[in-house]
Amino acid sequence: MSIPSLDRLIHRDPERRALRALARRLAKLPARRSPSDVLQVVTDLAKELTGARYAALAVTDRHDRTEGFFTAGVEAAIMARLRTPPQGHGPLGSLRYDGRPVRFEDVSTHAKAFGFPPSHPAMQHLCGVAIWARSEVRGALYIADRSDGKPFTVEDEETLTTLATHASHVVEHEWY
C-alpha cells in the first residue's frame, strides 16, 4: 500500500475524524466552560459527522431518570412542546440497560416500539451508544435519520462511540 493510499485511509478513519473535530470545536470554547457546553458540542458533532437530521444526548441519574438533555437538529418550538425529555423507553431502553450499541433501520418495527410521544419528530433510522460513568450506564448519545435517507453504518456507530467516550469522561468527572 502506498503512502498516499494510507493517508487517505487514515483521514477517513471515524475515530480520527471525530477526535480532530472535537479538538477543534472544544478549542473554540472558553477555558472555563461548563459540562453542558461540552456535551452540547458532542451532540452537535454527532449530528454533523454522521449526516444525521437529529442528535440527542441524555444524562441519567442512578435510577435512569433523565437529568440532562441536549439536542441538535430539533427546532426549539418542538422541544418546547415536549413536556419532558424522552426517557429512553422502547428500543433505546436496551442500550441503557446493557450498554451495547443499537442500530435500527426502522425503529417502528422494534419489538419494544410503542410510538413517539405527542410533538416528537417522527424517526425511522436510529443509532445509539451508551455513556458510562463509574462503570454504570449513565446516559446515551443517539442519532436519527441520515439526511441522505440511508441507514446508519458501522462508521457512524464508531464515530458515536468516540464522541460518547469523551462525553463519558465529562459526565464522570464534571457532571456529578
Phi, psi and omega per residue, in radians:
M1 nan 2.298 -3.117
S2 -1.364 2.828 -3.131
I3 -1.079 -0.780 3.108
P4 -1.047 -0.646 3.109
S5 -1.141 -0.729 3.106
L6 -1.108 -0.731 3.097
D7 -1.040 -0.716 3.129
R8 -1.129 -0.735 3.113
L9 -1.092 -0.783 3.138
I10 -1.110 -0.710 -3.123
H11 -1.119 -0.534 -3.120
R12 -1.544 -0.131 -3.110
D13 -1.019 2.156 -3.084
P14 -1.021 -0.721 -3.126
E15 -1.131 -0.793 3.138
R16 -1.080 -0.791 -3.138
R17 -1.058 -0.763 -3.119
A18 -1.148 -0.762 -3.132
L19 -1.143 -0.703 3.101
R20 -1.117 -0.796 3.140
A21 -1.111 -0.708 3.125
L22 -1.110 -0.803 3.136
A23 -1.066 -0.754 3.140
R24 -1.124 -0.770 -3.089
R25 -1.224 -0.715 -3.141
L26 -1.182 -0.528 3.109
A27 -1.111 -0.391 -3.140
K28 -1.459 -0.242 3.116
L29 -1.412 2.709 3.075
P30 -1.110 2.728 -3.129
A31 -1.037 -0.693 3.090
R32 -1.676 1.658 -3.095
R33 -2.137 2.689 -3.126
S34 -1.507 2.759 3.041
P35 -1.007 -0.604 3.121
S36 -1.080 -0.679 3.101
D37 -1.059 -0.779 -3.106
V38 -1.193 -0.734 -3.141
L39 -1.171 -0.534 3.044
Q40 -1.182 -0.684 3.079
V41 -1.056 -0.775 3.121
V42 -1.030 -0.774 -3.132
T43 -1.113 -0.810 3.123
D44 -1.046 -0.751 -3.138
L45 -1.189 -0.616 3.088
A46 -1.005 -0.768 3.121
K47 -1.158 -0.871 -3.060
E48 -1.128 -0.831 -3.021
L49 -1.275 -0.381 -3.137
T50 -1.789 -0.152 -3.088
G51 1.289 0.387 -3.120
A52 -1.321 2.661 3.023
R53 -1.347 -0.605 -3.094
Y54 -2.329 2.589 2.989
A55 -2.474 2.613 3.088
A56 -2.586 2.623 3.069
L57 -2.322 2.173 3.114
A58 -2.003 2.351 3.004
V59 -1.889 2.274 -3.082
T60 -2.055 2.760 3.066
D61 -1.512 -3.042 -3.098
R62 -1.122 -0.332 -3.121
H63 -1.787 0.278 3.089
D64 1.156 0.464 3.041
R65 -1.631 2.370 -3.129
T66 -1.212 2.184 3.107
E67 -2.129 -0.121 3.022
G68 -2.549 2.337 -3.077
F69 -2.504 2.223 -3.077
F70 -2.250 2.435 -3.122
T71 -2.321 2.792 2.987
A72 -2.449 2.313 3.121
G73 1.615 -0.160 3.130
V74 -1.707 2.172 -3.112
E75 -1.111 2.559 -3.123
A76 -1.017 -0.636 -3.135
A77 -1.132 -0.655 3.108
I78 -1.187 -0.771 3.124
M79 -1.051 -0.659 -3.127
A80 -1.157 -0.557 -3.135
R81 -1.341 -0.380 3.084
L82 -1.307 2.221 -3.081
R83 -1.210 -0.686 3.119
T84 -2.460 2.767 3.050
P85 -1.100 2.667 3.063
P86 -0.949 2.488 -3.062
Q87 -1.717 0.078 3.058
G88 1.344 0.458 3.032
H89 -1.443 3.091 3.115
G90 1.231 -2.553 -3.053
P91 -0.985 -0.621 3.140
L92 -1.279 -0.330 -3.114
G93 -1.037 -0.581 -3.090
S94 -1.124 -0.675 -3.123
L95 -1.237 -0.477 3.084
R96 -1.266 -0.444 -3.132
Y97 -1.565 -0.725 -3.081
D98 -1.919 -0.163 3.070
G99 1.363 0.036 -3.128
R100 -1.501 2.461 3.115
P101 -1.026 2.656 3.066
V102 -2.191 2.553 3.077
R103 -2.569 2.100 -3.093
F104 -2.139 2.350 3.040
E105 -1.384 -0.543 3.066
D106 -2.526 1.721 -3.045
V107 -1.064 -0.463 -3.110
S108 -1.213 -0.313 -3.141
T109 -1.591 -0.048 3.132
H110 -1.143 2.518 -3.094
A111 -1.004 -0.538 -3.114
K112 -1.699 0.114 -3.141
A113 -1.242 2.359 3.107
F114 -2.384 0.295 3.117
G115 1.695 2.962 -3.127
F116 -1.724 2.668 3.077
P117 -1.106 2.779 3.070
P118 -0.946 2.462 3.115
S119 1.316 -0.066 3.113
H120 -1.322 2.380 3.090
P121 -1.072 2.466 3.065
A122 -1.179 2.509 -3.111
M123 -2.490 2.554 3.106
Q124 -2.026 -1.089 -3.126
H125 -1.497 2.426 -3.096
L126 -2.534 2.438 3.064
C127 -2.438 2.311 -3.113
G128 -2.557 2.638 3.087
V129 -2.345 2.712 -3.103
A130 -1.406 2.673 2.956
I131 -1.921 2.207 -3.057
W132 -1.888 2.533 2.991
A133 -2.601 2.244 -3.136
R134 0.892 0.811 3.095
S135 1.112 0.346 3.077
E136 -2.210 2.574 3.013
V137 -1.236 2.134 -3.105
R138 -2.207 0.530 3.075
G139 2.623 -2.986 -3.107
A140 -2.664 2.623 2.996
L141 -2.066 2.181 -3.115
Y142 -2.505 2.734 -3.132
I143 -2.239 2.698 3.136
A144 -2.428 2.436 2.979
D145 0.933 1.730 3.051
R146 -1.126 2.595 -3.133
S147 -1.075 -0.526 -3.141
D148 -1.492 0.009 3.098
G149 1.437 -0.086 -3.118
K150 -1.442 2.761 3.060
P151 -1.181 2.810 3.086
F152 -1.278 2.667 -3.031
T153 -1.917 3.018 3.028
V154 -1.027 -0.686 3.133
E155 -1.106 -0.668 3.081
D156 -1.109 -0.744 3.119
E157 -1.104 -0.699 3.106
E158 -1.124 -0.687 3.085
T159 -1.074 -0.824 3.122
L160 -1.076 -0.720 -3.135
T161 -1.065 -0.729 3.113
T162 -1.113 -0.810 3.131
L163 -1.149 -0.670 3.138
A164 -1.174 -0.533 3.074
T165 -1.091 -0.735 3.088
H166 -1.164 -0.764 3.112
A167 -1.046 -0.669 3.108
S168 -1.050 -0.734 3.112
H169 -1.079 -0.786 3.138
V170 -1.101 -0.803 -3.124
V171 -1.092 -0.809 -3.087
E172 -1.174 -0.687 -3.008
H173 -1.755 -0.298 -3.059
E174 -2.232 -0.370 -3.073
W175 -1.427 -0.839 -3.045
Y176 -1.642 nan nan
